[in-house]
Amino acid sequence: MPSTFTARTPNTNPSETGEADLGPEPLLHASVYEELRRRMITGKLVPGGGLSTRGLALELGVSQMPVRDALSRLAAEGAIQIRSKRRIEIPPMTEERFTDLLECRLMLEPEAAVQALPHANPALIKRLREIDAIMDSAIENGDVIAYMECNFEFHFTLYRAHNRQTLNRLIETLWLQFGPFMRVVYGRYGTANLVDQHRIAIDAIEARDADALRRAIASDISDGMGLIGHSRWSDG
């Protein structure tokens, strides 16, 4: 049975995507795109399974047209490859692609965190601690999807504290490309042995220590991405 999908305002700020003041049809297209984008970022779509315009349309309860439009946009962002109408794939991970993604994340994300630091008020810090606690529960329960969702929420709750729309969108585009692979390696190797760099980051935020925050975010990226490297670029 198809899941219920309701067109809604995308999670990102409309001004970030140029999709403010949309009518019903463009809003549907934007919502489908944002839904598929978030599924890739949080690992709900994984490499090796293949994607179908028809299957996704049935699952979302929409026509194929907005799904086709969303997939074209994702292909332009490097998240998928459209081989034919019936063959849509997540590009394989290679050593060259992995290195490129890792280096780009290390350039952009620690800087985004540091720029958000002056805007990190007590309410934001409290929210980050709540997310981190939910992540701990997800680890204990072996819930990889919940862990992925909370990991995304943690990082972007912090980054979006400073309204650098272009920077945040660039970072999201990087997450699009490695998210599906993180889902595979987290499922294979687990997350229990990873150092809780999020907690270290929160402590740095409370101390207003920009250097410590930069190191924590960089270490968090390297630890997580290192699992992809350890998997030898396998698509699961």
Buried (B, 14 or more C-beta within 10 A) or exposed (E): EEEEBEBEBBEBBBEBBEBEEBEEEBBBBBBBBBBBBBBBBBBBBBBEEEBBBEBBBBBBEBEBBBBBBBBEBBBEBBBBBBEEEEEBBBBEBEEEBBEEBBEBBBEBBBBBBBBBBEEBEEEBBEBBBBBBEBBBEBBEEEBBBBBBBBBBBBBBBBBBBBEBEEBBBBBBBBBBBBBBBBBBBBBEEBBEEBEBBBBBBBBBBEEEBBEBBBBBBBBBBBBBBEBBBEBEBBBB
